[in-house]
Amino acid sequence: MTTMKIAIPSMGETLESFLSNNLGHAPFIIIYDDETKDYVSCSNIGFRTQDGSGLKAVEIILQNKADILLTLEIGRKAYSGLLKEHINVQILNSGSTVRSAINNFLKKIGT
């Protein structure tokens, strides 16, 4: 199995934090490493801005070399920016904690 880095927009800095409803306006982006089970919490500097907030989040995801984004909602520009960089974008259908979203995703893909 190949290692994956999973990016998740979050309201807080831990795996127990709730998902943010919107990628660009998430206060934090959590990057979870499936192999080591470690994570880093990155402050999203764009979360208070109106225009371009999603692109700021995309920069964080790319800088941290994430492979997959799990999100409830994503803007058009951010979505196309991630697709261009071959990042797998998974739209979630319900909110929960970051840990729960990761576990459900990993179960779904059979790891």
N, CA, C and O atoms as a GROMACS GRO file, in nm:
protein
  444
    1MET      N    1   0.084  -0.119   0.000
    1MET     CA    2   0.000   0.000   0.000
    1MET      C    3   0.088   0.125   0.000
    1MET      O    4   0.190   0.132   0.069
    2THR      N    5   0.047   0.222  -0.076
    2THR     CA    6   0.122   0.347  -0.079
    2THR      C    7   0.073   0.438   0.032
    2THR      O    8  -0.043   0.433   0.072
    3THR      N    9   0.163   0.519   0.080
    3THR     CA   10   0.128   0.614   0.186
    3THR      C   11   0.048   0.729   0.127
    3THR      O   12   0.069   0.770   0.013
    4MET      N   13  -0.044   0.780   0.206
    4MET     CA   14  -0.127   0.893   0.163
    4MET      C   15  -0.119   1.004   0.265
    4MET      O   16  -0.113   0.980   0.386
    5LYS      N   17  -0.121   1.125   0.214
    5LYS     CA   18  -0.140   1.240   0.301
    5LYS      C   19  -0.277   1.297   0.270
    5LYS      O   20  -0.309   1.328   0.156
    6ILE      N   21  -0.358   1.309   0.374
    6ILE     CA   22  -0.496   1.351   0.359
    6ILE      C   23  -0.513   1.489   0.421
    6ILE      O   24  -0.477   1.511   0.536
    7ALA      N   25  -0.567   1.582   0.343
    7ALA     CA   26  -0.594   1.719   0.392
    7ALA      C   27  -0.742   1.730   0.426
    7ALA      O   28  -0.828   1.682   0.353
    8ILE      N   29  -0.770   1.795   0.541
    8ILE     CA   30  -0.908   1.813   0.586
    8ILE      C   31  -0.923   1.954   0.643
    8ILE      O   32  -0.848   1.992   0.733
    9PRO      N   33  -1.020   2.032   0.593
    9PRO     CA   34  -1.047   2.164   0.653
    9PRO      C   35  -1.113   2.145   0.789
    9PRO      O   36  -1.208   2.068   0.803
   10SER      N   37  -1.062   2.216   0.889
   10SER     CA   38  -1.104   2.192   1.026
   10SER      C   39  -1.132   2.321   1.102
   10SER      O   40  -1.075   2.427   1.074
   11MET      N   41  -1.221   2.310   1.200
   11MET     CA   42  -1.252   2.423   1.287
   11MET      C   43  -1.148   2.436   1.399
   11MET      O   44  -1.141   2.541   1.463
   12GLY      N   45  -1.070   2.332   1.423
   12GLY     CA   46  -0.970   2.334   1.531
   12GLY      C   47  -0.842   2.267   1.488
   12GLY      O   48  -0.824   2.232   1.371
   13GLU      N   49  -0.753   2.249   1.584
   13GLU     CA   50  -0.617   2.202   1.554
   13GLU      C   51  -0.593   2.054   1.580
   13GLU      O   52  -0.480   2.007   1.566
   14THR      N   53  -0.697   1.977   1.617
   14THR     CA   54  -0.676   1.836   1.650
   14THR      C   55  -0.768   1.746   1.567
   14THR      O   56  -0.857   1.794   1.497
   15LEU      N   57  -0.745   1.616   1.576
   15LEU     CA   58  -0.827   1.519   1.505
   15LEU      C   59  -0.968   1.513   1.563
   15LEU      O   60  -1.061   1.464   1.497
   16GLU      N   61  -0.985   1.562   1.686
   16GLU     CA   62  -1.117   1.563   1.749
   16GLU      C   63  -1.198   1.688   1.710
   16GLU      O   64  -1.314   1.699   1.747
   17SER      N   65  -1.138   1.779   1.637
   17SER     CA   66  -1.206   1.900   1.593
   17SER      C   67  -1.311   1.867   1.488
   17SER      O   68  -1.302   1.764   1.420
   18PHE      N   69  -1.411   1.954   1.476
   18PHE     CA   70  -1.513   1.935   1.375
   18PHE      C   71  -1.464   1.984   1.240
   18PHE      O   72  -1.381   2.074   1.230
   19LEU      N   73  -1.517   1.921   1.135
   19LEU     CA   74  -1.486   1.965   1.000
   19LEU      C   75  -1.539   2.106   0.979
   19LEU      O   76  -1.642   2.144   1.036
   20SER      N   77  -1.469   2.182   0.899
   20SER     CA   78  -1.519   2.312   0.857
   20SER      C   79  -1.616   2.289   0.741
   20SER      O   80  -1.596   2.199   0.659
   21ASN      N   81  -1.719   2.371   0.735
   21ASN     CA   82  -1.818   2.358   0.627
   21ASN      C   83  -1.764   2.398   0.491
   21ASN      O   84  -1.820   2.361   0.389
   22ASN      N   85  -1.654   2.474   0.489
   22ASN     CA   86  -1.603   2.529   0.364
   22ASN      C   87  -1.451   2.531   0.367
   22ASN      O   88  -1.391   2.577   0.463
   23LEU      N   89  -1.389   2.480   0.262
   23LEU     CA   90  -1.243   2.473   0.256
   23LEU      C   91  -1.177   2.609   0.277
   23LEU      O   92  -1.091   2.624   0.364
   24GLY      N   93  -1.217   2.707   0.198
   24GLY     CA   94  -1.151   2.838   0.203
   24GLY      C   95  -1.168   2.910   0.335
   24GLY      O   96  -1.081   2.987   0.376
   25HIS      N   97  -1.280   2.887   0.403
   25HIS     CA   98  -1.307   2.958   0.528
   25HIS      C   99  -1.278   2.873   0.653
   25HIS      O  100  -1.322   2.906   0.763
   26ALA      N  101  -1.204   2.765   0.634
   26ALA     CA  102  -1.163   2.683   0.748
   26ALA      C  103  -1.048   2.752   0.822
   26ALA      O  104  -0.951   2.794   0.758
   27PRO      N  105  -1.057   2.764   0.954
   27PRO     CA  106  -0.947   2.824   1.029
   27PRO      C  107  -0.817   2.742   1.020
   27PRO      O  108  -0.707   2.797   1.028
   28PHE      N  109  -0.832   2.610   1.004
   28PHE     CA  110  -0.715   2.522   0.999
   28PHE      C  111  -0.732   2.419   0.887
   28PHE      O  112  -0.844   2.383   0.850
   29ILE      N  113  -0.619   2.374   0.836
   29ILE     CA  114  -0.615   2.260   0.745
   29ILE      C  115  -0.530   2.155   0.815
   29ILE      O  116  -0.413   2.179   0.847
   30ILE      N  117  -0.588   2.039   0.839
   30ILE     CA  118  -0.514   1.931   0.903
   30ILE      C  119  -0.462   1.840   0.793
   30ILE      O  120  -0.536   1.801   0.702
   31ILE      N  121  -0.333   1.806   0.802
   31ILE     CA  122  -0.270   1.714   0.707
   31ILE      C  123  -0.237   1.588   0.785
   31ILE      O  124  -0.154   1.589   0.876
   32TYR      N  125  -0.302   1.479   0.747
   32TYR     CA  126  -0.288   1.351   0.816
   32TYR      C  127  -0.208   1.255   0.730
   32TYR      O  128  -0.238   1.237   0.612
   33ASP      N  129  -0.106   1.194   0.789
   33ASP     CA  130  -0.023   1.097   0.719
   33ASP      C  131  -0.073   0.956   0.753
   33ASP      O  132  -0.065   0.912   0.868
   34ASP      N  133  -0.126   0.888   0.653
   34ASP     CA  134  -0.185   0.756   0.674
   34ASP      C  135  -0.083   0.653   0.719
   34ASP      O  136  -0.118   0.560   0.792
   35GLU      N  137   0.041   0.667   0.677
   35GLU     CA  138   0.144   0.568   0.712
   35GLU      C  139   0.188   0.583   0.857
   35GLU      O  140   0.192   0.485   0.932
   36THR      N  141   0.222   0.704   0.897
   36THR     CA  142   0.275   0.726   1.032
   36THR      C  143   0.166   0.752   1.135
   36THR      O  144   0.190   0.743   1.255
   37LYS      N  145   0.046   0.784   1.088
   37LYS     CA  146  -0.070   0.821   1.173
   37LYS      C  147  -0.047   0.955   1.244
   37LYS      O  148  -0.120   0.990   1.337
   38ASP      N  149   0.053   1.030   1.200
   38ASP     CA  150   0.080   1.163   1.255
   38ASP      C  151   0.002   1.266   1.175
   38ASP      O  152  -0.042   1.240   1.064
   39TYR      N  153  -0.012   1.384   1.233
   39TYR     CA  154  -0.078   1.493   1.161
   39TYR      C  155  -0.016   1.625   1.200
   39TYR      O  156   0.045   1.639   1.306
   40VAL      N  157  -0.032   1.722   1.111
   40VAL     CA  158   0.007   1.859   1.141
   40VAL      C  159  -0.115   1.946   1.119
   40VAL      O  160  -0.198   1.919   1.032
   41SER      N  161  -0.124   2.050   1.197
   41SER     CA  162  -0.232   2.145   1.186
   41SER      C  163  -0.174   2.275   1.131
   41SER      O  164  -0.082   2.332   1.190
   42CYS      N  165  -0.227   2.322   1.020
   42CYS     CA  166  -0.177   2.443   0.955
   42CYS      C  167  -0.283   2.552   0.965
   42CYS      O  168  -0.398   2.531   0.929
   43SER      N  169  -0.244   2.668   1.013
   43SER     CA  170  -0.336   2.782   1.014
   43SER      C  171  -0.363   2.825   0.871
   43SER      O  172  -0.270   2.839   0.791
   44ASN      N  173  -0.489   2.847   0.840
   44ASN     CA  174  -0.528   2.893   0.707
   44ASN      C  175  -0.538   3.045   0.711
   44ASN      O  176  -0.637   3.100   0.760
   45ILE      N  177  -0.437   3.112   0.659
   45ILE     CA  178  -0.434   3.259   0.666
   45ILE      C  179  -0.544   3.324   0.584
   45ILE      O  180  -0.578   3.440   0.606
   46GLY      N  181  -0.599   3.250   0.488
   46GLY     CA  182  -0.702   3.307   0.403
   46GLY      C  183  -0.844   3.296   0.457
   46GLY      O  184  -0.938   3.341   0.392
   47PHE      N  185  -0.861   3.235   0.574
   47PHE     CA  186  -0.997   3.204   0.617
   47PHE      C  187  -1.081   3.325   0.650
   47PHE      O  188  -1.204   3.315   0.654
   48ARG      N  189  -1.020   3.440   0.674
   48ARG     CA  190  -1.097   3.561   0.703
   48ARG      C  191  -1.120   3.649   0.580
   48ARG      O  192  -1.194   3.747   0.587
   49THR      N  193  -1.057   3.616   0.469
   49THR     CA  194  -1.070   3.699   0.349
   49THR      C  195  -1.191   3.655   0.265
   49THR      O  196  -1.233   3.540   0.271
   50GLN      N  197  -1.243   3.746   0.190
   50GLN     CA  198  -1.358   3.715   0.103
   50GLN      C  199  -1.314   3.651  -0.028
   50GLN      O  200  -1.361   3.543  -0.063
   51ASP      N  201  -1.224   3.715  -0.098
   51ASP     CA  202  -1.181   3.665  -0.229
   51ASP      C  203  -1.049   3.589  -0.217
   51ASP      O  204  -0.956   3.636  -0.152
   52GLY      N  205  -1.043   3.475  -0.279
   52GLY     CA  206  -0.918   3.400  -0.284
   52GLY      C  207  -0.891   3.314  -0.163
   52GLY      O  208  -0.781   3.260  -0.150
   53SER      N  209  -0.988   3.298  -0.073
   53SER     CA  210  -0.963   3.219   0.048
   53SER      C  211  -0.939   3.073   0.013
   53SER      O  212  -0.856   3.007   0.076
   54GLY      N  213  -1.010   3.021  -0.085
   54GLY     CA  214  -0.990   2.882  -0.126
   54GLY      C  215  -0.852   2.859  -0.184
   54GLY      O  216  -0.792   2.753  -0.162
   55LEU      N  217  -0.802   2.957  -0.258
   55LEU     CA  218  -0.668   2.942  -0.318
   55LEU      C  219  -0.559   2.943  -0.211
   55LEU      O  220  -0.457   2.878  -0.228
   56LYS      N  221  -0.580   3.017  -0.102
   56LYS     CA  222  -0.484   3.015   0.010
   56LYS      C  223  -0.482   2.874   0.071
   56LYS      O  224  -0.375   2.822   0.103
   57ALA      N  225  -0.599   2.814   0.086
   57ALA     CA  226  -0.606   2.678   0.138
   57ALA      C  227  -0.538   2.579   0.044
   57ALA      O  228  -0.471   2.486   0.089
   58VAL      N  229  -0.556   2.598  -0.086
   58VAL     CA  230  -0.491   2.512  -0.186
   58VAL      C  231  -0.340   2.520  -0.170
   58VAL      O  232  -0.271   2.418  -0.178
   59GLU      N  233  -0.286   2.640  -0.148
   59GLU     CA  234  -0.141   2.657  -0.128
   59GLU      C  235  -0.093   2.572  -0.012
   59GLU      O  236   0.011   2.507  -0.021
   60ILE      N  237  -0.167   2.573   0.099
   60ILE     CA  238  -0.130   2.493   0.217
   60ILE      C  239  -0.130   2.344   0.182
   60ILE      O  240  -0.038   2.271   0.219
   61ILE      N  241  -0.233   2.300   0.112
   61ILE     CA  242  -0.245   2.159   0.074
   61ILE      C  243  -0.127   2.118  -0.014
   61ILE      O  244  -0.070   2.011   0.005
   62LEU      N  245  -0.091   2.202  -0.111
   62LEU     CA  246   0.020   2.170  -0.201
   62LEU      C  247   0.154   2.176  -0.129
   62LEU      O  248   0.240   2.090  -0.151
   63GLN      N  249   0.174   2.276  -0.042
   63GLN     CA  250   0.300   2.286   0.032
   63GLN      C  251   0.324   2.164   0.120
   63GLN      O  252   0.439   2.124   0.141
   64ASN      N  253   0.216   2.106   0.171
   64ASN     CA  254   0.228   1.990   0.259
   64ASN      C  255   0.220   1.857   0.184
   64ASN      O  256   0.216   1.750   0.244
   65LYS      N  257   0.219   1.866   0.051
   65LYS     CA  258   0.224   1.749  -0.036
   65LYS      C  259   0.112   1.648  -0.007
   65LYS      O  260   0.133   1.527  -0.007
   66ALA      N  261  -0.009   1.701   0.017
   66ALA     CA  262  -0.124   1.613   0.037
   66ALA      C  263  -0.163   1.548  -0.095
   66ALA      O  264  -0.145   1.605  -0.202
   67ASP      N  265  -0.217   1.428  -0.085
   67ASP     CA  266  -0.261   1.353  -0.202
   67ASP      C  267  -0.412   1.364  -0.221
   67ASP      O  268  -0.463   1.357  -0.333
   68ILE      N  269  -0.483   1.381  -0.109
   68ILE     CA  270  -0.629   1.376  -0.110
   68ILE      C  271  -0.683   1.488  -0.022
   68ILE      O  272  -0.624   1.521   0.081
   69LEU      N  273  -0.794   1.546  -0.065
   69LEU     CA  274  -0.866   1.644   0.017
   69LEU      C  275  -1.004   1.586   0.048
   69LEU      O  276  -1.077   1.546  -0.043
   70LEU      N  277  -1.038   1.583   0.176
   70LEU     CA  278  -1.173   1.548   0.219
   70LEU      C  279  -1.239   1.677   0.262
   70LEU      O  280  -1.190   1.743   0.354
   71THR      N  281  -1.349   1.716   0.199
   71THR     CA  282  -1.412   1.843   0.232
   71THR      C  283  -1.562   1.836   0.212
   71THR      O  284  -1.612   1.756   0.134
   72LEU      N  285  -1.633   1.920   0.285
   72LEU     CA  286  -1.778   1.929   0.269
   72LEU      C  287  -1.815   2.019   0.151
   72LEU      O  288  -1.914   1.995   0.082
   73GLU      N  289  -1.735   2.122   0.129
   73GLU     CA  290  -1.763   2.216   0.021
   73GLU      C  291  -1.633   2.277  -0.029
   73GLU      O  292  -1.540   2.299   0.048
   74ILE      N  293  -1.629   2.304  -0.159
   74ILE     CA  294  -1.509   2.364  -0.218
   74ILE      C  295  -1.552   2.455  -0.333
   74ILE      O  296  -1.643   2.422  -0.410
   75GLY      N  297  -1.486   2.568  -0.343
   75GLY     CA  298  -1.515   2.661  -0.452
   75GLY      C  299  -1.457   2.615  -0.584
   75GLY      O  300  -1.370   2.528  -0.589
   76ARG      N  301  -1.507   2.673  -0.690
   76ARG     CA  302  -1.467   2.635  -0.826
   76ARG      C  303  -1.317   2.655  -0.851
   76ARG      O  304  -1.251   2.567  -0.906
   77LYS      N  305  -1.265   2.769  -0.811
   77LYS     CA  306  -1.122   2.798  -0.837
   77LYS      C  307  -1.032   2.703  -0.760
   77LYS      O  308  -0.933   2.652  -0.813
   78ALA      N  309  -1.066   2.680  -0.633
   78ALA     CA  310  -0.985   2.588  -0.551
   78ALA      C  311  -0.992   2.447  -0.609
   78ALA      O  312  -0.891   2.377  -0.617
   79TYR      N  313  -1.112   2.406  -0.650
   79TYR     CA  314  -1.130   2.272  -0.706
   79TYR      C  315  -1.046   2.253  -0.831
   79TYR      O  316  -0.975   2.153  -0.844
   80SER      N  317  -1.052   2.349  -0.923
   80SER     CA  318  -0.974   2.334  -1.046
   80SER      C  319  -0.825   2.343  -1.018
   80SER      O  320  -0.746   2.276  -1.085
   81GLY      N  321  -0.784   2.423  -0.920
   81GLY     CA  322  -0.642   2.431  -0.882
   81GLY      C  323  -0.589   2.298  -0.830
   81GLY      O  324  -0.477   2.259  -0.861
   82LEU      N  325  -0.671   2.230  -0.750
   82LEU     CA  326  -0.629   2.100  -0.696
   82LEU      C  327  -0.629   1.992  -0.805
   82LEU      O  328  -0.537   1.910  -0.810
   83LEU      N  329  -0.728   1.993  -0.890
   83LEU     CA  330  -0.732   1.894  -0.998
   83LEU      C  331  -0.612   1.908  -1.091
   83LEU      O  332  -0.555   1.809  -1.136
   84LYS      N  333  -0.575   2.034  -1.118
   84LYS     CA  334  -0.459   2.060  -1.204
   84LYS      C  335  -0.332   1.998  -1.145
   84LYS      O  336  -0.243   1.955  -1.218
   85GLU      N  337  -0.325   1.993  -1.013
   85GLU     CA  338  -0.207   1.936  -0.945
   85GLU      C  339  -0.227   1.788  -0.910
   85GLU      O  340  -0.148   1.730  -0.835
   86HIS      N  341  -0.332   1.728  -0.965
   86HIS     CA  342  -0.361   1.585  -0.946
   86HIS      C  343  -0.391   1.548  -0.801
   86HIS      O  344  -0.355   1.439  -0.755
   87ILE      N  345  -0.456   1.638  -0.730
   87ILE     CA  346  -0.501   1.608  -0.593
   87ILE      C  347  -0.642   1.551  -0.603
   87ILE      O  348  -0.730   1.610  -0.666
   88ASN      N  349  -0.663   1.437  -0.539
   88ASN     CA  350  -0.793   1.371  -0.537
   88ASN      C  351  -0.885   1.448  -0.441
   88ASN      O  352  -0.853   1.460  -0.323
   89VAL      N  353  -0.996   1.500  -0.491
   89VAL     CA  354  -1.090   1.576  -0.408
   89VAL      C  355  -1.212   1.489  -0.380
   89VAL      O  356  -1.282   1.448  -0.473
   90GLN      N  357  -1.238   1.463  -0.254
   90GLN     CA  358  -1.353   1.384  -0.213
   90GLN      C  359  -1.451   1.475  -0.138
   90GLN      O  360  -1.417   1.533  -0.035
   91ILE      N  361  -1.573   1.486  -0.190
   91ILE     CA  362  -1.675   1.568  -0.126
   91ILE      C  363  -1.750   1.481  -0.026
   91ILE      O  364  -1.808   1.378  -0.063
   92LEU      N  365  -1.749   1.522   0.099
   92LEU     CA  366  -1.818   1.448   0.204
   92LEU      C  367  -1.964   1.489   0.208
   92LEU      O  368  -1.998   1.603   0.174
   93ASN      N  369  -2.050   1.399   0.250
   93ASN     CA  370  -2.191   1.433   0.252
   93ASN      C  371  -2.244   1.468   0.390
   93ASN      O  372  -2.360   1.506   0.405
   94SER      N  373  -2.159   1.456   0.493
   94SER     CA  374  -2.204   1.499   0.626
   94SER      C  375  -2.084   1.538   0.710
   94SER      O  376  -1.973   1.488   0.692
   95GLY      N  377  -2.109   1.628   0.802
   95GLY     CA  378  -2.004   1.676   0.890
   95GLY      C  379  -1.982   1.583   1.008
   95GLY      O  380  -2.072   1.508   1.047
   96SER      N  381  -1.865   1.588   1.063
   96SER     CA  382  -1.828   1.507   1.179
   96SER      C  383  -1.696   1.561   1.230
   96SER      O  384  -1.659   1.675   1.203
   97THR      N  385  -1.625   1.479   1.304
   97THR     CA  386  -1.491   1.519   1.344
   97THR      C  387  -1.392   1.482   1.234
   97THR      O  388  -1.422   1.402   1.145
   98VAL      N  389  -1.275   1.543   1.241
   98VAL     CA  390  -1.169   1.513   1.145
   98VAL      C  391  -1.135   1.364   1.152
   98VAL      O  392  -1.123   1.298   1.048
   99ARG      N  393  -1.118   1.310   1.272
   99ARG     CA  394  -1.083   1.168   1.290
   99ARG      C  395  -1.188   1.078   1.225
   99ARG      O  396  -1.154   0.983   1.154
  100SER      N  397  -1.314   1.108   1.248
  100SER     CA  398  -1.423   1.027   1.193
  100SER      C  399  -1.422   1.032   1.039
  100SER      O  400  -1.442   0.930   0.974
  101ALA      N  401  -1.400   1.150   0.982
  101ALA     CA  402  -1.394   1.164   0.836
  101ALA      C  403  -1.280   1.080   0.778
  101ALA      O  404  -1.297   1.013   0.677
  102ILE      N  405  -1.164   1.085   0.843
  102ILE     CA  406  -1.048   1.006   0.798
  102ILE      C  407  -1.080   0.857   0.806
  102ILE      O  408  -1.059   0.784   0.710
  103ASN      N  409  -1.129   0.813   0.922
  103ASN     CA  410  -1.158   0.671   0.941
  103ASN      C  411  -1.262   0.621   0.840
  103ASN      O  412  -1.245   0.513   0.784
  104ASN      N  413  -1.367   0.697   0.818
  104ASN     CA  414  -1.470   0.658   0.721
  104ASN      C  415  -1.413   0.648   0.580
  104ASN      O  416  -1.446   0.556   0.506
  105PHE      N  417  -1.328   0.744   0.544
  105PHE     CA  418  -1.267   0.742   0.412
  105PHE      C  419  -1.176   0.620   0.396
  105PHE      O  420  -1.181   0.550   0.294
  106LEU      N  421  -1.093   0.593   0.496
  106LEU     CA  422  -1.000   0.481   0.488
  106LEU      C  423  -1.077   0.347   0.482
  106LEU      O  424  -1.035   0.255   0.412
  107LYS      N  425  -1.187   0.338   0.555
  107LYS     CA  426  -1.271   0.218   0.550
  107LYS      C  427  -1.330   0.200   0.410
  107LYS      O  428  -1.336   0.089   0.357
  108LYS      N  429  -1.374   0.312   0.352
  108LYS     CA  430  -1.437   0.309   0.220
  108LYS      C  431  -1.341   0.259   0.113
  108LYS      O  432  -1.381   0.187   0.022
  109ILE      N  433  -1.213   0.299   0.124
  109ILE     CA  434  -1.118   0.258   0.020
  109ILE      C  435  -1.049   0.126   0.056
  109ILE      O  436  -0.969   0.074  -0.021
  110GLY      N  437  -1.082   0.072   0.174
  110GLY     CA  438  -1.034  -0.061   0.210
  110GLY      C  439  -0.893  -0.070   0.261
  110GLY      O  440  -0.821  -0.166   0.229
  111THR      N  441  -0.849   0.028   0.342
  111THR     CA  442  -0.716   0.017   0.400
  111THR      C  443  -0.725  -0.033   0.542
  111THR      O  444  -0.622  -0.049   0.609
   0.00000   0.00000   0.00000
